[in-house]
Amino acid sequence: MNLATPYLGFTLPHPFVAGASPLADDLDRLKRLEDAGIAAVVLRSLFEEQIDQEALAHHGAIASHADSFAEATSYFPDPEGSVFGPDEYLEHLARVKASLGVPVIASLNGYTRAGWTDYARQLEGAGADALELNLYYVATDGGEDAAEIEDRMVEIVRGVDASLFFPIPLQL
Ligand SMILES: Cc1cc2nc3c(=O)[nH]c(=O)nc-3n(C[C@H](O)[C@H](O)[C@H](O)COP(=O)(O)O)c2cc1C
């Protein structure tokens, strides 16, 4: 059966890709995934908050409501749980790219246009084959309506897309 799959300009042998997760934090584990036949890997998301530490207030706003939901908020991505800072992420990406033959996709989680455009360029320079934009956003401002949030997401995509040459898939 031919499972060849076009994705982001690549022809993958099949569509089984290691999605963004802590699995990608460790180079040896990524090599094992490649040996097992994975078609591409996505690195765990770096958070905009990590690029712009001053924006950590956003995460604080979420955390401050952590006990007021019936649903467990531990499912939210936690920027402080990430093992790499921005420089380490670039180094890890370069190492992974040098060691693997499959496409390596970086991932950024962000919610403003300004926070990551420059960094996205550095990811491209470090060898990322594409940049997955994880626009996961928890709306904590009661004064902001859905249209504003959606418009901002569109602006982020426009801003990042205009400054880069590699493919930018979205994860929402
Ligand atoms: C433990 C764990 C960590 C994850 N971390 C990220 C992440 O850092 N960035 C991201 O965009 N998605 C992250 N995801 C989402 C996955 O990449 C994937 O989109 C999601 O699990 C849906 O795919 P599935 O239906 O095959 O599980 C994570 C998922 C899990 C289970």
Ligand as a Chemical Component Dictionary entry (heavy atoms), coordinates in Angstrom:
data_LIG
# 
_chem_comp.id                   LIG 
_chem_comp.type                 NON-POLYMER 
_chem_comp.pdbx_formal_charge   0 
_chem_comp.three_letter_code    LIG 
# 
loop_
_chem_comp_atom.comp_id 
_chem_comp_atom.atom_id 
_chem_comp_atom.alt_atom_id 
_chem_comp_atom.type_symbol 
_chem_comp_atom.charge 
_chem_comp_atom.model_Cartn_x 
_chem_comp_atom.model_Cartn_y 
_chem_comp_atom.model_Cartn_z 
_chem_comp_atom.pdbx_ordinal 
LIG C1  C1  C 0 2.167  15.122 26.998 1  
LIG C2  C2  C 0 1.821  15.956 25.800 2  
LIG C3  C3  C 0 2.546  17.102 25.539 3  
LIG C4  C4  C 0 2.252  17.897 24.437 4  
LIG N1  N1  N 0 2.987  19.017 24.197 5  
LIG C5  C5  C 0 2.662  19.798 23.143 6  
LIG C6  C6  C 0 3.429  20.959 22.851 7  
LIG O1  O1  O 0 4.414  21.293 23.502 8  
LIG N2  N2  N 0 3.046  21.714 21.802 9  
LIG C7  C7  C 0 1.974  21.400 21.017 10 
LIG O2  O2  O 0 1.693  22.141 20.066 11 
LIG N3  N3  N 0 1.252  20.305 21.254 12 
LIG C8  C8  C 0 1.566  19.502 22.292 13 
LIG N4  N4  N 0 0.843  18.375 22.530 14 
LIG C9  C9  C 0 -0.254 18.027 21.589 15 
LIG C10 C10 C 0 0.243  16.957 20.611 16 
LIG O3  O3  O 0 1.307  17.439 19.804 17 
LIG C11 C11 C 0 -0.902 16.531 19.657 18 
LIG O4  O4  O 0 -1.320 17.597 18.861 19 
LIG C12 C12 C 0 -2.076 16.042 20.432 20 
LIG O5  O5  O 0 -1.672 15.085 21.373 21 
LIG C13 C13 C 0 -3.137 15.452 19.471 22 
LIG O6  O6  O 0 -2.615 14.367 18.782 23 
LIG P1  P1  P 0 -3.097 12.868 19.111 24 
LIG O7  O7  O 0 -4.570 12.873 18.851 25 
LIG O8  O8  O 0 -2.320 11.991 18.176 26 
LIG O9  O9  O 0 -2.740 12.636 20.557 27 
LIG C14 C14 C 0 1.153  17.563 23.600 28 
LIG C15 C15 C 0 0.429  16.401 23.864 29 
LIG C16 C16 C 0 0.746  15.607 24.943 30 
LIG C17 C17 C 0 -0.059 14.367 25.192 31 
# 
loop_
_chem_comp_bond.comp_id 
_chem_comp_bond.atom_id_1 
_chem_comp_bond.atom_id_2 
_chem_comp_bond.value_order 
_chem_comp_bond.pdbx_ordinal 
LIG C1  C2  SING 1  
LIG C2  C3  SING 2  
LIG C2  C16 DOUB 3  
LIG C3  C4  DOUB 4  
LIG C4  N1  SING 5  
LIG C4  C14 SING 6  
LIG N1  C5  DOUB 7  
LIG C5  C6  SING 8  
LIG C5  C8  SING 9  
LIG C6  O1  DOUB 10 
LIG C6  N2  SING 11 
LIG N2  C7  SING 12 
LIG C7  O2  DOUB 13 
LIG C7  N3  SING 14 
LIG N3  C8  DOUB 15 
LIG C8  N4  SING 16 
LIG N4  C9  SING 17 
LIG N4  C14 SING 18 
LIG C9  C10 SING 19 
LIG C10 O3  SING 20 
LIG C10 C11 SING 21 
LIG C11 O4  SING 22 
LIG C11 C12 SING 23 
LIG C12 O5  SING 24 
LIG C12 C13 SING 25 
LIG C13 O6  SING 26 
LIG O6  P1  SING 27 
LIG P1  O7  DOUB 28 
LIG P1  O8  SING 29 
LIG P1  O9  SING 30 
LIG C14 C15 DOUB 31 
LIG C15 C16 SING 32 
LIG C16 C17 SING 33 
# 
